[in-house]
Amino acid sequence: MFGGGGMNPRKMQQMMEQMGIDVTELDAEEVVIKTADEELVFSDAQVTRMDAQGQQTYQIVGEPESRERGADESETAELESGDAESGGIPDEDVALVAERAGVDADTARETLEATDGDLAAAIAQLE
């Protein structure tokens, strides 16, 4: 970041705090960057937000998958219509909430529906 090379991470953090720089790791599931002709999709990316002098900077670390713009819109529409038939909540989301909150799948699905599919809100509500 600042060329800390072999510097102790704790000392680096202290120096950044002294300069008024706040660094926060974000728990991002997916990051999509859209350009005029393609989309760069980062799955399981490491995202860091730096706040310095009122300016926010985001750093994304990971390997993107490149897709043409518009190529996946039909796939997305098909997935969404498929989800609507099964209650609108993907089974993977239900399984994740059930596992994290320690509840059965039906309770997890009901809570996800009540929170409009918001995973974090559903888990927080169940804990």
trRosetta pair geometry for C-beta under 8 A, 3 or more apart (Angstrom, degrees):
i j d omega theta_ij theta_ji phi_ij phi_ji
1 4 6.7 18 49 -6 85 108
1 12 7.9 110 54 -179 122 131
2 12 7.5 170 45 -149 115 105
2 16 8.0 -174 -10 -81 140 97
4 7 3.8 -91 -176 39 94 122
4 9 7.9 91 137 -95 154 51
4 12 4.9 -2 -118 -99 153 130
7 11 5.8 -114 175 78 98 115
7 12 5.2 110 116 -61 122 102
8 11 4.1 77 71 9 102 108
8 12 6.8 -168 90 -11 51 83
9 12 5.4 -52 -146 35 35 116
9 13 6.4 39 154 -22 66 102
10 13 5.7 -51 -151 33 32 113
10 14 6.6 33 150 -18 64 104
11 14 5.6 -51 -149 35 35 113
11 15 6.4 36 152 -19 66 104
12 15 5.8 -55 -150 36 31 111
12 16 6.4 30 153 -19 64 107
13 16 5.8 -56 -149 36 30 111
13 17 6.4 32 153 -20 65 105
13 23 7.4 -109 -123 40 82 123
14 17 5.7 -54 -149 35 31 111
14 18 6.5 34 152 -21 64 105
15 18 5.6 -53 -151 34 33 113
15 19 6.5 23 153 -11 65 107
16 19 5.8 -61 -150 42 33 106
16 21 4.2 -79 -175 74 88 111
16 22 7.8 149 139 -77 107 21
16 23 6.3 4 139 -15 155 113
17 20 7.7 48 -178 -71 32 19
17 21 7.2 -96 -72 59 25 64
17 22 7.5 57 -107 -89 68 61
19 52 7.5 -7 124 -133 100 109
20 52 6.4 106 107 -141 85 67
20 53 6.5 77 112 -59 129 66
21 50 6.0 -12 -171 -169 101 102
21 51 7.1 157 -157 78 49 51
21 52 4.5 -7 -108 -91 83 102
22 50 7.1 151 78 -158 49 50
22 51 4.3 -7 57 55 101 104
22 52 7.6 -175 24 -65 62 57
23 48 6.1 -8 -168 -176 96 110
23 49 7.4 157 -154 82 47 49
23 50 5.3 -15 -101 -102 74 77
23 51 8.0 -158 -70 22 31 69
24 48 7.1 154 79 -159 43 60
24 49 4.8 -15 62 60 96 97
24 50 7.9 178 22 -79 68 32
24 51 7.5 32 0 -8 108 103
25 46 7.4 -44 -148 -169 101 85
25 47 7.4 118 -165 82 56 57
25 48 5.8 -34 -102 -103 57 74
26 47 4.3 -40 60 93 110 109
26 48 7.1 -172 9 -91 85 21
26 49 5.8 69 -37 -16 114 105
28 31 5.6 23 159 -52 145 96
28 42 7.9 33 119 100 130 111
28 45 5.7 -26 90 69 124 91
28 46 8.0 143 43 -138 106 12
28 47 4.3 55 -2 7 135 136
29 43 7.8 -22 157 -150 59 64
29 44 7.5 -20 -159 -78 42 48
30 41 6.6 -16 -169 -169 105 89
30 42 6.7 155 -160 82 52 60
30 43 5.5 -16 -108 -107 87 59
30 44 8.0 -3 -82 -26 58 39
30 45 7.5 88 -137 9 27 102
31 41 7.5 157 82 -157 51 42
31 42 4.2 -1 56 54 98 112
31 45 4.9 -47 13 37 119 149
31 47 6.3 140 -61 -76 137 127
31 60 5.4 -136 92 -126 167 137
31 62 7.7 135 37 47 119 136
32 39 5.7 -15 -166 -173 99 111
32 40 7.2 153 -157 78 47 52
32 41 5.3 -8 -105 -105 80 73
32 42 7.6 -154 -70 24 36 71
33 39 6.9 153 77 -161 48 57
33 40 4.3 -5 55 54 102 104
33 42 7.8 47 -6 -10 97 102
33 64 7.5 -47 31 -122 110 149
34 39 5.2 -20 -103 -106 68 84
34 69 6.7 83 -156 -105 94 112
35 38 5.4 12 54 56 106 70
35 39 7.4 -171 23 -83 70 34
35 40 7.4 51 -9 -11 104 96
35 69 7.5 -128 74 -50 58 123
36 69 7.3 -102 145 -7 29 153
37 68 6.9 -45 165 -144 70 73
37 69 5.9 -136 -167 8 22 113
38 66 5.5 -7 179 -168 136 92
38 67 6.4 149 -163 78 80 39
38 68 5.8 -60 -107 -111 72 36
38 69 5.9 -122 -87 -31 16 81
39 66 7.4 151 78 -156 49 46
39 67 4.8 -16 58 64 98 95
39 68 7.7 17 14 98 82 11
39 69 5.9 118 -32 -87 89 67
39 72 7.5 -77 38 29 143 126
40 64 4.0 -2 -175 -179 94 153
40 65 7.5 146 -159 67 49 40
40 66 5.9 -21 -102 -99 67 67
41 64 6.0 129 59 -161 36 83
41 65 4.7 -27 64 58 98 93
41 66 7.8 -179 19 -80 78 19
41 67 6.3 25 -7 3 118 114
42 45 3.6 33 144 -56 124 132
42 60 5.8 -175 -5 176 173 126
42 62 4.5 105 -158 82 111 131
42 63 7.4 144 -126 75 78 30
42 64 5.0 -55 -72 -94 74 78
42 65 7.9 171 -79 13 29 71
43 62 7.5 -161 61 164 41 144
43 65 7.1 22 -6 -3 103 116
44 62 6.6 162 93 -129 64 140
45 60 5.2 -6 169 -164 139 93
45 61 6.5 149 -170 68 82 45
45 62 3.6 -113 -114 2 77 147
46 60 7.5 140 75 -160 53 44
46 61 4.3 -18 62 60 104 103
46 62 6.2 152 15 -48 70 97
47 58 6.3 -14 -167 -168 98 102
47 59 7.1 157 -154 80 48 53
47 60 5.5 -10 -103 -103 79 69
47 61 7.8 -165 -72 22 36 70
48 58 7.2 152 80 -156 48 52
48 59 4.5 -9 58 55 99 103
48 61 7.7 33 -2 -5 103 106
49 56 6.0 -16 -169 -164 103 102
49 57 7.2 150 -157 77 52 44
49 58 5.5 -22 -100 -100 71 73
49 59 8.0 -166 -75 19 27 72
50 56 7.2 151 78 -154 49 50
50 57 4.7 -14 58 60 100 97
50 58 7.9 -169 19 -77 72 27
50 59 7.2 45 -11 -11 106 106
51 54 7.7 15 -174 -98 87 11
51 55 7.4 158 -153 77 49 41
51 56 5.5 -19 -98 -98 72 74
52 55 5.8 -27 72 61 71 90
52 57 7.2 -8 22 7 105 112
67 71 5.8 -141 173 61 94 120
67 72 5.5 3 167 -20 147 125
68 71 4.1 81 71 -21 98 128
70 73 5.3 -34 -149 0 45 122
71 74 8.0 -66 168 24 32 94
71 75 7.9 13 131 2 63 114
72 75 4.7 -53 -158 43 66 117
72 76 5.7 72 141 -28 83 98
73 76 5.6 -50 -145 35 32 113
73 77 6.4 34 154 -20 64 103
74 77 5.6 -51 -149 35 33 113
74 78 6.5 35 151 -19 64 104
75 78 5.6 -55 -151 36 33 111
75 79 6.3 32 152 -19 66 105
76 79 5.7 -53 -147 36 32 111
76 80 6.3 30 155 -18 65 106
77 80 5.8 -54 -145 38 30 109
77 81 6.3 26 157 -16 64 106
78 81 5.9 -57 -146 39 29 106
78 82 6.2 31 153 -19 64 108
79 82 5.6 -57 -149 38 31 113
79 83 6.2 32 152 -21 66 105
80 83 5.5 -50 -146 35 33 112
80 84 6.5 39 152 -26 63 101
81 84 5.5 -46 -149 27 35 116
81 85 7.0 38 151 -21 61 99
82 85 5.9 -53 -158 29 35 111
82 86 6.9 10 153 1 66 108
83 86 6.0 -71 -150 49 36 96
83 87 7.7 -70 171 71 65 50
83 88 5.2 60 141 -138 94 32
83 89 7.0 140 -171 10 104 11
83 90 5.9 -49 -115 -66 115 70
84 87 8.0 -168 -166 56 24 10
84 88 5.3 27 -107 -82 48 78
86 89 7.5 -107 110 56 91 56
86 91 7.4 -49 145 -48 147 90
87 109 6.5 17 130 -174 155 121
87 113 6.7 -73 170 -82 105 123
88 113 7.0 100 68 -111 113 88
88 117 7.0 -103 136 -64 98 118
89 93 5.6 -112 -180 75 88 126
89 94 5.8 96 130 -56 117 98
89 109 5.7 164 74 -142 147 79
89 112 4.7 96 -129 114 146 134
89 113 6.1 -95 -35 -66 132 76
89 117 5.8 -171 -107 -102 85 88
90 93 4.7 95 67 2 87 102
90 94 7.2 -153 99 -5 48 85
91 94 5.4 -52 -149 36 39 115
91 95 6.2 40 153 -20 69 104
92 95 5.8 -54 -149 37 31 111
92 96 6.4 33 153 -21 64 106
93 96 5.7 -54 -147 35 31 112
93 97 6.3 27 157 -14 66 106
93 112 6.0 113 130 -132 117 152
93 117 6.8 -6 164 -154 166 82
93 119 6.0 -120 -151 -88 99 102
94 97 6.1 -59 -148 39 28 106
94 98 6.1 28 155 -20 64 111
94 105 5.4 52 155 -156 116 86
94 108 4.9 120 -162 108 68 117
94 109 4.8 2 -120 -75 121 82
94 112 6.4 -102 -91 1 69 151
95 98 5.7 -56 -144 38 28 112
95 99 6.2 27 158 -19 64 108
95 105 7.0 -11 -85 -110 56 102
95 108 7.7 129 -62 110 14 161
96 99 5.9 -59 -148 37 27 108
96 100 6.1 17 160 -11 65 112
96 119 6.5 -13 102 -143 129 123
97 100 6.0 -59 -139 43 28 105
97 101 5.7 1 171 4 67 118
97 103 7.6 -29 133 53 83 107
97 108 4.0 146 96 -156 109 110
97 111 6.7 -165 162 78 144 118
97 112 5.9 -158 -7 -60 165 110
97 119 6.2 -143 -72 -145 99 74
97 122 5.0 -28 -130 114 138 127
97 123 5.7 -137 -133 -71 78 79
97 126 7.1 111 175 10 97 150
98 101 6.6 -69 -133 51 18 92
98 102 7.9 102 171 -72 50 2
98 103 5.5 -107 -135 76 64 68
98 104 6.3 -23 -140 163 117 14
98 105 5.1 -29 -77 -86 152 53
98 107 7.4 116 -108 67 86 87
98 108 3.9 -84 -63 -36 79 151
99 102 7.7 17 179 -69 23 42
100 123 5.0 -26 108 -126 130 124
101 108 6.7 160 47 -98 126 95
101 111 7.9 -13 36 61 174 162
101 122 7.5 -95 -39 133 145 80
101 123 5.2 -155 -61 -137 103 65
101 126 3.6 23 -159 103 145 135
101 127 5.8 -119 -128 -61 84 73
102 126 7.9 174 50 141 68 117
103 107 4.2 -92 158 84 127 132
103 108 5.5 157 86 -54 108 83
103 111 7.8 75 75 -2 157 139
103 126 5.6 -97 -15 -166 139 137
104 107 5.2 92 59 12 75 103
104 108 7.0 -141 99 -6 38 92
105 108 5.5 -57 -145 39 33 113
105 109 6.2 34 157 -21 68 105
106 109 5.8 -53 -147 35 29 110
106 110 6.4 29 155 -18 64 106
107 110 5.8 -54 -147 36 31 111
107 111 6.3 27 156 -16 65 108
107 126 7.2 109 140 -120 111 125
108 111 5.9 -60 -149 39 28 108
108 112 6.2 29 154 -19 65 108
108 122 7.0 75 -160 159 67 129
108 126 7.4 -11 -101 -71 66 160
109 112 5.7 -55 -146 37 30 112
109 113 6.3 31 155 -19 65 105
110 113 5.8 -55 -150 36 30 111
110 114 6.4 29 151 -19 64 108
111 114 5.5 -54 -147 37 34 113
111 115 6.3 13 158 -2 67 110
111 122 4.4 118 127 -150 105 94
111 125 5.7 -180 -160 84 120 127
111 126 5.7 -15 -119 -57 173 109
112 115 6.1 -68 -142 50 29 96
112 117 5.6 36 176 -108 93 39
112 118 7.7 -179 -144 47 63 44
112 119 7.4 3 -116 -93 102 50
112 122 4.8 -2 -83 -96 60 156
113 116 7.7 32 -173 -78 30 27
113 117 7.7 29 -95 -55 33 61
114 122 7.7 126 62 -106 88 89
114 125 7.7 -129 90 118 123 171
115 118 4.3 -98 146 47 109 97
115 121 4.1 176 -159 100 140 120
115 122 4.7 -148 34 -64 145 80
115 125 6.6 -162 -59 -6 132 143
118 121 3.8 34 106 24 122 117
118 122 6.1 157 87 -20 66 86
119 122 5.9 -62 -148 36 26 109
119 123 6.3 21 159 -15 65 108
120 123 6.0 -57 -148 38 29 108
120 124 6.2 27 156 -18 65 110
121 124 5.7 -56 -144 39 30 111
121 125 6.1 32 156 -22 65 108
122 125 5.8 -54 -147 34 28 112
122 126 6.4 18 157 -12 63 111
123 126 6.0 -65 -149 41 29 105
123 127 6.3 28 157 -26 66 110
124 127 6.0 -56 -143 30 29 110
